[in-house]
Amino acid sequence: MSMVNNNKIFILAGESSSDLIGSSIMKGLKKNSKELNFFGVGGSNMIKEGLCSVYEINSFNIIGFLNTIYNFKKLNKYLNEIVKLILKEKPKVVITIDTKGFSLALAKQLKIKFSETKFKCPLIHFVPPTIWAYGKSRIKKWKDMHDGLFCLFKKEEAILNKLNTKCNYVGNPVIEKILNCNNKNDTKLINKSYYNPKNINCLLLPGSRESELKYLLPEFISLIKSENPKFTNINWIIPTTKLQFDEVTSKIKKYNILSNTKVVILEENYELLKYADLAIACSGTITLELVLFKIPTIAIYKSDFLSALIGRLLVDFQNVLLPNFLLGDKLVPFLFQEKCSSFHISSLLIEFIQDIENKRKLFTNYSQIILDNMGYKEPKALDFKTSSCKEIIKIINNYKY
């Protein structure tokens, strides 16, 4: 990569799940060139790698039709400010990760500015729209918008290429993190207060967005408070983000259920997933992580009425869960909206407990199928940091500035 006159790289990850992807990209680029200055938007993982983040990552972590409308003015302000910042700093490349609506709007605005000014640079995007769950027509807006489009799922690459949208699969940092975690002989959690090997350890994951916490945490609290006799030997563990830890903890204290409930910061206790017996999780990337850890999992989601109504019209519920899409099978059950209640969650959880051994075998088998299909039959068959770095450098070197 030529960095003689410019060592600045703009990189944006507006969602917690994208922060790991962004940090992996940064690690790969730093291996190739030591004198890089990263600026943009990211979370704790990217900041550790040296990112100067101009906004809090949670400012962009918005989902749902109503939430998008309510935050439109704020997001438009961020968009205009970021465009000005990029034109001022003139980075060697602009890299966006997920945060699809904002990333697409940013690319469009930059293309206009490039035609009006003397400055231009390559635009690269990771994690394209999930057209397999939200409709193929969405991809039309993305065609030829970026100089490089990269996906994290092999199956996704084939779908997009069939729609005449060039997209390359470069491995998956989430899978590589899980494989690395599974290879560790780590037993320190056995001695931690929130891990009890004699009980069933059930993870409750309410999501990383404020809107998800608003709708899902109350259902988890109701589930714990129910004191169902079937749950007497369950150890409830709520992994959350650093930003949400205090809020979740205060609500758990308020309902006086701390005796058998522990709140932990997931990124600091990621190996905890190795020891869980069951999980109930907000739909998203975490459902794939749980399946790859061979944990019998129930997926849930609830939002405001209008967003749920629009979701029912637009979303393909056969494919909305990542593990189910990758397998082409209904491995993980999904409780949506009115079915996402403590009553329905409780009923399904009891079914899982009663059939726990068969569920473990089933999830173990399907976990391996996903790894094989993604090119990870051998643990180090792919390396996202290296492959993403090579692709970015290739685009930069071939770009006509």
C-alpha positions in Angstrom: 0.0 0.0 0.0 1.4 3.4 -0.9 1.2 5.7 2.1 4.0 8.1 1.2 1.8 11.2 1.2 -1.3 9.9 3.0 -1.6 7.5 5.9 -5.1 8.4 6.9 -7.9 5.8 6.8 -11.6 6.5 7.5 -13.5 3.6 8.9 -17.0 3.5 10.2 -18.8 0.8 12.2 -22.1 2.0 13.7 -23.2 -1.2 15.4 -21.7 -3.1 18.3 -21.6 -6.3 16.2 -19.5 -4.4 13.6 -16.9 -3.3 16.1 -15.2 -6.7 16.0 -15.1 -6.7 12.2 -13.7 -3.2 12.2 -11.0 -4.0 14.7 -10.0 -7.1 12.6 -9.7 -5.0 9.5 -7.5 -2.5 11.4 -5.3 -5.2 12.7 -4.7 -6.6 9.2 -3.9 -3.1 7.8 -1.5 -2.3 10.7 0.4 -5.5 10.0 1.0 -4.2 6.5 1.8 -0.6 7.4 2.8 0.6 10.9 2.2 4.3 10.3 -1.6 4.5 9.8 -4.0 7.0 11.3 -7.5 5.7 11.7 -10.5 8.0 12.2 -14.2 7.6 12.0 -16.8 5.8 14.2 -16.3 2.6 16.2 -16.6 0.9 19.5 -14.1 -0.2 22.2 -12.4 -2.9 20.0 -11.6 -0.4 17.3 -10.6 2.3 19.7 -8.1 -0.2 21.3 -6.6 -0.6 17.8 -6.0 3.2 17.6 -9.3 4.6 16.1 -10.0 8.2 16.8 -13.8 7.9 17.0 -15.6 11.2 16.3 -19.0 9.9 17.7 -20.3 7.3 20.1 -21.0 4.0 18.3 -24.5 3.8 19.9 -25.5 7.1 18.2 -25.8 5.0 15.0 -27.2 1.8 16.4 -30.8 2.5 15.5 -33.4 -0.1 14.3 -37.1 0.0 13.7 -39.2 2.2 11.4 -40.3 4.7 14.1 -36.9 5.0 15.6 -35.4 5.8 12.2 -38.0 8.5 11.7 -37.4 10.0 15.2 -33.6 10.0 14.6 -33.6 11.1 11.0 -32.6 14.7 11.7 -29.8 13.6 14.0 -28.5 11.0 11.5 -28.6 13.5 8.7 -26.6 16.0 10.8 -24.0 13.3 11.4 -23.9 12.4 7.7 -23.2 16.0 6.7 -20.5 16.4 9.4 -18.8 13.2 8.4 -18.8 14.1 4.7 -17.2 17.4 5.6 -14.6 15.7 7.8 -13.7 13.2 5.0 -13.3 16.0 2.5 -11.1 17.9 5.0 -8.9 15.0 6.0 -8.7 13.4 2.5 -8.1 9.8 3.6 -6.6 7.1 1.4 -9.7 5.1 1.6 -13.2 5.1 3.1 -14.3 1.8 4.7 -17.8 1.3 6.1 -19.1 -1.8 7.9 -22.8 -2.8 8.2 -24.9 0.2 9.4 -26.5 -0.2 5.9 -28.8 2.8 5.6 -26.2 5.3 6.8 -23.3 3.7 4.9 -25.2 3.8 1.6 -26.2 7.5 2.2 -22.6 8.3 3.0 -21.4 6.6 -0.2 -24.0 8.5 -2.3 -23.0 11.9 -0.8 -19.3 11.2 -1.2 -19.8 10.3 -4.9 -21.5 13.6 -5.5 -18.8 15.5 -3.7 -16.1 13.6 -5.6 -17.6 14.9 -8.8 -17.6 18.5 -7.5 -14.1 18.6 -6.0 -10.6 17.6 -6.8 -10.6 14.9 -4.1 -11.7 11.3 -4.4 -10.8 8.0 -2.9 -12.0 4.3 -3.0 -15.2 3.4 -1.2 -15.2 0.0 0.4 -18.1 -1.7 2.3 -18.3 -4.8 4.4 -21.6 -6.6 5.2 -24.0 -5.8 2.4 -27.8 -5.8 2.8 -29.4 -9.0 4.0 -31.4 -9.5 0.9 -32.0 -13.1 1.7 -34.2 -11.9 4.6 -35.4 -8.5 3.5 -36.0 -8.7 -0.3 -33.7 -8.8 -3.3 -34.9 -5.4 -4.6 -32.8 -3.7 -2.0 -29.6 -4.6 -3.8 -30.3 -2.4 -6.7 -29.4 0.7 -4.7 -26.0 -0.8 -3.9 -25.0 -1.9 -7.4 -21.8 -0.2 -8.5 -21.9 2.2 -5.5 -18.6 0.9 -4.0 -15.2 0.1 -5.3 -15.2 -3.1 -3.2 -18.1 -4.9 -1.6 -17.4 -7.8 0.9 -19.6 -10.3 2.7 -19.0 -12.5 5.7 -21.0 -15.5 4.5 -20.1 -17.8 1.6 -23.8 -18.4 0.8 -24.3 -14.7 0.6 -21.6 -14.2 -2.0 -23.3 -16.6 -4.4 -26.7 -14.9 -4.0 -25.3 -11.4 -4.7 -23.2 -12.5 -7.7 -26.3 -14.2 -9.2 -27.9 -10.8 -9.0 -25.0 -9.2 -11.0 -23.7 -7.5 -7.9 -20.0 -8.3 -7.4 -19.3 -9.3 -3.8 -16.4 -11.3 -2.4 -16.4 -13.5 0.7 -13.2 -12.9 2.7 -13.9 -15.1 5.8 -15.6 -14.2 9.0 -13.9 -12.7 12.1 -16.7 -13.8 14.4 -16.2 -17.4 13.5 -12.4 -17.1 13.9 -12.9 -15.6 17.3 -15.1 -18.5 18.3 -12.6 -21.1 17.0 -9.8 -19.4 18.9 -11.9 -19.4 22.1 -12.9 -23.0 21.7 -9.2 -24.0 21.3 -8.3 -22.4 24.6 -8.2 -24.7 27.7 -9.8 -22.0 29.8 -11.3 -23.1 33.1 -11.2 -19.9 35.1 -14.9 -19.3 34.8 -15.7 -22.4 36.9 -14.4 -20.4 40.0 -16.3 -17.3 39.2 -19.4 -16.5 41.2 -21.8 -16.4 38.3 -20.9 -19.9 37.0 -22.4 -22.9 38.8 -21.6 -26.3 37.1 -24.3 -28.0 39.2 -27.1 -25.9 37.7 -28.4 -25.3 34.2 -26.6 -22.1 33.1 -29.0 -20.2 30.9 -27.9 -17.1 29.0 -30.4 -14.2 28.5 -29.2 -11.8 25.8 -31.5 -8.8 25.4 -29.6 -7.2 22.4 -27.2 -4.2 22.1 -29.7 -1.5 21.1 -31.7 0.6 23.5 -34.9 -0.3 21.7 -34.2 -4.0 22.1 -33.4 -3.6 25.8 -36.7 -1.6 26.2 -38.8 -4.5 24.9 -36.9 -7.6 25.7 -35.4 -7.1 29.2 -38.9 -6.8 30.8 -39.8 -10.3 29.4 -36.6 -11.7 30.8 -37.4 -10.2 34.2 -40.9 -11.7 34.1 -39.4 -15.1 33.2 -37.1 -15.0 36.2 -39.7 -13.7 38.6 -42.2 -16.4 37.6 -40.5 -18.8 40.0 -41.6 -21.7 37.8 -40.8 -25.0 39.7 -39.2 -26.2 36.4 -36.6 -23.4 36.8 -35.4 -24.0 40.4 -32.0 -25.3 39.2 -31.4 -22.6 36.6 -28.6 -20.1 37.0 -29.7 -17.0 34.9 -26.8 -15.0 33.3 -27.4 -11.8 31.4 -24.5 -10.8 29.2 -24.6 -7.2 28.1 -22.4 -4.4 26.7 -20.3 -2.0 28.8 -22.7 0.8 27.9 -25.7 -1.1 29.1 -24.3 -2.8 32.1 -25.3 -0.3 34.8 -28.8 0.1 33.3 -29.4 -3.7 33.2 -28.0 -4.2 36.7 -30.1 -1.4 38.3 -33.3 -3.0 36.8 -32.4 -6.4 38.1 -31.8 -5.0 41.5 -35.1 -3.1 41.4 -37.0 -6.4 41.0 -35.0 -8.2 43.7 -33.9 -11.1 41.6 -30.1 -10.9 42.0 -29.9 -14.0 44.1 -30.0 -16.3 41.0 -29.3 -13.7 38.3 -25.9 -12.4 37.3 -25.2 -9.5 34.9 -21.9 -9.6 33.1 -20.1 -7.7 30.3 -20.0 -10.1 27.4 -16.8 -8.7 25.7 -14.9 -9.2 29.0 -16.3 -12.7 29.6 -16.7 -14.0 26.1 -15.4 -17.5 27.1 -18.5 -17.8 29.2 -20.3 -19.0 26.1 -18.3 -22.2 26.2 -20.0 -23.2 29.5 -23.6 -22.3 28.9 -26.3 -25.0 28.6 -29.1 -22.9 27.1 -29.6 -19.5 25.6 -32.5 -17.1 24.9 -31.2 -14.3 22.6 -32.3 -11.3 20.7 -32.2 -12.2 17.0 -29.0 -11.0 15.3 -25.4 -12.1 14.9 -25.3 -13.5 18.4 -27.7 -16.3 17.4 -25.0 -17.6 15.0 -22.3 -17.3 17.7 -24.4 -19.3 20.2 -25.0 -22.1 17.6 -21.3 -22.2 16.8 -20.7 -22.7 20.5 -23.2 -25.6 20.3 -25.6 -24.0 22.7 -29.3 -24.9 22.3 -30.8 -21.5 21.5 -34.2 -19.8 21.3 -34.3 -16.5 19.4 -36.7 -13.7 20.3 -37.6 -10.2 19.0 -40.1 -7.5 19.9 -40.5 -3.9 18.7 -43.0 -1.1 18.4 -46.3 -2.0 16.7 -45.6 -0.1 13.4 -42.1 -1.6 13.0 -43.5 -5.1 13.7 -46.3 -4.6 11.2 -43.8 -3.4 8.5 -41.5 -6.3 9.4 -44.3 -8.8 8.8 -44.8 -7.4 5.3 -41.1 -7.2 4.3 -39.2 -9.8 6.3 -38.7 -13.4 5.2 -39.1 -15.1 8.6 -37.7 -18.4 7.1 -34.3 -16.7 6.6 -34.2 -13.9 9.1 -32.1 -15.9 11.6 -28.5 -16.3 10.4 -28.0 -19.9 11.5 -31.3 -21.0 9.9 -30.4 -19.1 6.7 -27.0 -20.7 6.5 -28.4 -24.2 7.1 -31.5 -23.9 5.1 -33.3 -25.4 8.1 -35.3 -24.3 11.1 -32.8 -25.1 13.8 -33.4 -22.1 16.0 -37.0 -21.4 16.9 -38.1 -17.7 16.7 -40.6 -16.0 18.9 -41.6 -12.7 17.4 -43.7 -9.8 18.8 -46.9 -11.1 20.6 -45.2 -14.5 20.9 -42.2 -12.9 22.5 -43.7 -13.0 26.0 -42.5 -14.6 29.2 -45.3 -17.1 28.9 -44.3 -18.3 25.4 -40.6 -18.1 26.2 -41.2 -20.2 29.4 -43.1 -22.9 27.5 -40.4 -23.3 24.9 -37.6 -23.2 27.4 -39.3 -26.1 29.4 -39.4 -28.1 26.1 -35.7 -27.5 25.6 -34.8 -28.5 29.2 -36.8 -31.7 29.0 -35.0 -32.6 25.7 -31.6 -31.1 26.6 -29.4 -34.0 25.6 -31.0 -34.4 22.1 -30.8 -30.6 21.7 -27.1 -30.6 22.5 -26.4 -33.3 19.9 -28.5 -31.5 17.3 -26.8 -28.1 17.8 -23.4 -29.7 17.9 -24.0 -31.4 14.5 -25.4 -28.3 12.9 -22.5 -26.2 14.2 -20.0 -28.3 12.3 -22.1 -28.2 9.1 -22.0 -24.3 9.3 -18.2 -24.3 9.8 -17.7 -26.7 6.9 -19.9 -24.7 4.5 -18.2 -21.4 5.5 -14.7 -22.8 4.6 -13.6 -23.5 8.2 -13.4 -27.3 8.1 -9.9 -26.8 9.2 -9.6 -24.2 12.1 -7.0 -21.9 10.2 -8.3 -22.5 6.7 -9.2 -18.7 6.4 -7.9 -15.6 8.1 -10.1 -12.6 7.8 -7.5 -10.1 8.9 -5.1 -11.1 6.1 -7.7 -11.6 3.3 -9.5 -8.4 4.0 -6.2 -6.4 4.1 -5.1 -7.9 0.8 -8.4 -6.9 -0.9 -8.3 -3.4 0.5 -4.7 -2.9 -0.6 -5.5 -4.2 -4.1 -8.3 -1.7 -4.5 -6.2 1.2 -3.2 -3.3 0.3 -5.5 -5.6 0.0 -8.6 -7.6 3.1 -7.9 -7.2 6.1 -10.2 -6.9 9.0 -7.9 
